[in-house]
């Protein structure tokens, strides 16, 4: 009887571990995009896959997720000729400079 309880407990722990691993398709936390002092958009637990667009260009981004991200001035997460993406660490903040213009999209950096 005792061994079947131990086996059931180990099976439950293994299933919980699998379920938690499957949740890694999301960046846990929030991303806040503002234009000046105006809140433009907030993303909560966004997918770590694909390109995410801001409704309009943002000049300030706060990364309150557990993932590093890349910011782009294009709406399709591409780097324009002569341009660059901006790397934003976990818990970091970034402000756009007038020379590059506002950010329009972001992706999450590969781990």
Phi, psi and omega in degrees: 000318182296320181292328179289327176292319178296318179296319178296319179295316179296321178297317178298318179295319179297317179295322177296318178299319177295317180296319179292324177294323180294336181282358183284009176278001180235147174273111182292121178129200187228145172242129181243125177246130180231156171242104189066235177265355184273125176291125179264311185197149175234131176249127178248126179048054181289158176297143178277356181258145172084181182261136178246132181255142169276146179304322176215170181299143178240148180252355181214130178231133173248125180257098178259028178260179176261024182225144173284152182223165176240132180254142182231150176273353178261155180282352184244022176059037175246157179264121180290159178305129180078001181256189179204158171272162179249128179272129180235117182292166172305130178073008183272167176230147178218145175238135180287148175260153184300330182294325182266336183086178184286160176274143182240348181201170177206157171228171175260139182291141176298144181266000000 
